[in-house]
Amino acid sequence: MLAHGSADDNVHYQNTAEFVRALTEENVQFELMVYTDDSHNLSTVRWHLYTMIVQFLKKCFNGSKI
């Protein structure tokens, strides 16, 4: 799972785009969430991000308790 804030000035969006390209070329399945106008720390979307992480982990572990 990848998460990126479009206003991140530590990791530019181009880095994420290149990483996505590399994953795709290697046929690696992934999920990407881009948070518009959020910075590197994703502070304005933390609750949404945490919810996404929990859902992702549940999917990875077939719904087992985490």
Rosetta blueprint (number, residue, H / E / L):
1 M L
2 L E
3 A E
4 H E
5 G E
6 S L
7 A L
8 D L
9 D L
10 N L
11 V L
12 H L
13 Y H
14 Q H
15 N H
16 T H
17 A H
18 E H
19 F H
20 V H
21 R H
22 A H
23 L H
24 T H
25 E H
26 E L
27 N L
28 V L
29 Q L
30 F L
31 E L
32 L E
33 M E
34 V E
35 Y E
36 T L
37 D L
38 D L
39 S L
40 H L
41 N L
42 L L
43 S H
44 T H
45 V H
46 R H
47 W H
48 H H
49 L H
50 Y H
51 T H
52 M H
53 I H
54 V H
55 Q H
56 F H
57 L H
58 K H
59 K H
60 C H
61 F L
62 N L
63 G L
64 S L
65 K L
66 I L
